[in-house]
Amino acid sequence: MKLSDKNKLLLVRILHSFFSITFLGCIVFLYYCILTGKPSPWLLPVTAVLLIEGTVLLLNNGKCPLGSLHHKYGDDKGFFGMFLPKKVLPYVLPVLFTVTILGFILLVRFV
């Protein structure tokens, strides 16, 4: 069975949603540990996931690699474009990057 572009786009959106929710959840968990002062056994895997995500974004010139799949299958909005106004889209990844780096800096107190 061959998938149509519409179905492929749906799969890309589902995959992108999974990754985005995972990464955003990792950032929230990082700050939870920082704010409560309670390190968790999950802190190391969460940190690793965020570092891997950051590396992938840096290697892709600050762009999510799944964004090109959105465009390939006819979506001009991308993931965050489904939820946020077009004016703020250029700032989403830099803000998330800054928030994550700040979290890593604050995390130093656990080391």
FIPAVEX-29796 format. One line per field, with one value per residue (C-alpha): residue number from 1; residue in three letters; x, y, z. Coordinates in pm, 1 decimal, padded with zeros to 6 digits. Layout:
REM FIPAVEX-29796
nr = (NUM, ...) .
rest = (ALA, ...) .
x = (X, ...) .
y = (Y, ...) .
z = (Z, ...) .
END
This chain:
REM FIPAVEX-29796
nr = (1, 2, 3, 4, 5, 6, 7, 8, 9, 10, 11, 12, 13, 14, 15, 16, 17, 18, 19, 20, 21, 22, 23, 24, 25, 26, 27, 28, 29, 30, 31, 32, 33, 34, 35, 36, 37, 38, 39, 40, 41, 42, 43, 44, 45, 46, 47, 48, 49, 50, 51, 52, 53, 54, 55, 56, 57, 58, 59, 60, 61, 62, 63, 64, 65, 66, 67, 68, 69, 70, 71, 72, 73, 74, 75, 76, 77, 78, 79, 80, 81, 82, 83, 84, 85, 86, 87, 88, 89, 90, 91, 92, 93, 94, 95, 96, 97, 98, 99, 100, 101, 102, 103, 104, 105, 106, 107, 108, 109, 110, 111) .
rest = (MET, LYS, LEU, SER, ASP, LYS, ASN, LYS, LEU, LEU, LEU, VAL, ARG, ILE, LEU, HIS, SER, PHE, PHE, SER, ILE, THR, PHE, LEU, GLY, CYS, ILE, VAL, PHE, LEU, TYR, TYR, CYS, ILE, LEU, THR, GLY, LYS, PRO, SER, PRO, TRP, LEU, LEU, PRO, VAL, THR, ALA, VAL, LEU, LEU, ILE, GLU, GLY, THR, VAL, LEU, LEU, LEU, ASN, ASN, GLY, LYS, CYS, PRO, LEU, GLY, SER, LEU, HIS, HIS, LYS, TYR, GLY, ASP, ASP, LYS, GLY, PHE, PHE, GLY, MET, PHE, LEU, PRO, LYS, LYS, VAL, LEU, PRO, TYR, VAL, LEU, PRO, VAL, LEU, PHE, THR, VAL, THR, ILE, LEU, GLY, PHE, ILE, LEU, LEU, VAL, ARG, PHE, VAL) .
x = (00000.0, 00142.3, 00078.0, -00047.8, 00135.7, -00151.2, -00097.9, 00279.0, 00232.3, 00009.7, 00282.7, 00544.5, 00322.9, 00269.1, 00644.1, 00728.8, 00470.4, 00622.4, 00973.3, 00859.2, 00657.6, 00950.9, 01200.5, 00970.1, 00903.0, 01277.5, 01318.7, 01032.6, 01182.8, 01524.6, 01375.4, 01168.7, 01489.7, 01657.3, 01369.6, 01302.8, 01672.1, 01606.6, 01823.2, 01668.7, 01809.0, 01627.4, 01832.4, 02125.4, 01911.9, 01711.2, 02032.2, 02163.5, 01842.8, 01864.9, 02232.4, 02159.2, 01870.2, 02091.8, 02366.0, 02122.9, 01988.5, 02339.3, 02448.0, 02138.9, 02213.1, 01960.2, 01670.6, 01476.4, 01545.5, 01179.6, 01081.4, 01195.9, 00963.5, 00672.5, 00750.3, 00808.2, 00457.2, 00284.6, 00288.1, 00417.8, 00373.0, 00601.0, 00537.9, 00524.6, 00344.9, 00040.5, 00011.2, 00193.8, 00159.5, 00396.5, 00561.3, 00703.6, 00821.4, 01176.8, 01222.4, 01097.0, 01415.9, 01650.3, 01432.4, 01417.9, 01794.6, 01854.9, 01620.4, 01794.6, 02145.9, 02036.7, 01901.9, 02235.3, 02415.8, 02179.5, 02224.0, 02591.9, 02498.1, 02416.9, 02762.1) .
y = (00000.0, 00333.5, 00633.8, 00959.9, 01285.2, 01377.4, 01059.9, 01106.4, 01458.9, 01323.2, 01074.5, 01351.7, 01565.7, 01276.4, 01201.6, 01569.7, 01605.1, 01310.7, 01456.1, 01808.3, 01696.8, 01483.7, 01771.0, 02025.0, 01775.1, 01733.1, 02109.8, 02122.1, 01828.8, 01994.9, 02307.0, 02098.4, 01941.0, 02280.7, 02454.3, 02175.5, 02111.6, 01740.3, 01566.4, 01257.2, 00943.5, 01068.5, 01387.4, 01231.3, 01077.8, 01401.2, 01601.4, 01359.1, 01390.7, 01771.4, 01766.6, 01532.7, 01755.4, 02063.8, 01893.1, 01788.2, 02143.5, 02292.0, 02047.8, 02145.2, 02520.7, 02582.8, 02426.7, 02117.5, 01840.3, 01740.2, 02083.8, 01988.5, 01687.7, 01916.0, 02122.3, 01814.8, 01690.4, 02024.1, 02186.1, 02542.5, 02596.6, 02340.4, 02213.9, 02531.3, 02710.8, 02497.4, 02663.3, 02994.8, 03316.4, 03351.1, 03658.0, 03457.2, 03149.6, 03278.4, 03319.0, 02979.3, 02776.3, 03053.2, 03100.9, 02726.9, 02705.2, 02992.0, 02845.1, 02506.6, 02653.9, 02856.2, 02534.4, 02362.4, 02654.3, 02639.6, 02263.3, 02306.8, 02328.7, 01954.8, 01859.2) .
z = (00000.0, -00104.4, 00120.5, -00023.6, 00051.9, 00284.7, 00488.3, 00485.0, 00617.1, 00894.8, 00989.5, 00987.9, 01211.3, 01453.6, 01463.8, 01501.5, 01779.3, 01965.1, 01944.7, 02032.5, 02333.5, 02448.3, 02415.4, 02580.2, 02857.7, 02907.0, 02945.0, 03197.2, 03390.8, 03391.5, 03550.6, 03791.1, 03923.4, 03941.6, 04119.1, 04369.1, 04431.3, 04392.9, 04136.9, 03985.1, 03822.7, 03511.7, 03501.4, 03314.0, 03034.2, 03006.0, 02976.4, 02713.2, 02509.9, 02518.1, 02419.5, 02128.7, 02016.7, 02036.0, 01839.4, 01564.7, 01541.1, 01529.5, 01259.5, 01060.9, 01080.6, 01357.2, 01169.9, 01263.8, 01011.4, 01016.5, 00885.9, 00536.9, 00545.5, 00631.5, 00320.8, 00104.9, 00172.9, 00122.8, 00466.8, 00464.0, 00838.7, 01000.4, 01352.4, 01561.6, 01280.0, 01356.9, 01700.5, 01697.7, 01494.8, 01201.9, 01362.2, 01654.9, 01462.6, 01398.3, 01774.6, 01895.5, 01856.1, 01978.5, 02288.7, 02357.5, 02302.6, 02546.9, 02808.2, 02778.1, 02805.4, 03108.1, 03259.7, 03204.4, 03370.6, 03669.4, 03682.0, 03768.7, 04136.6, 04130.8, 04008.4) .
END
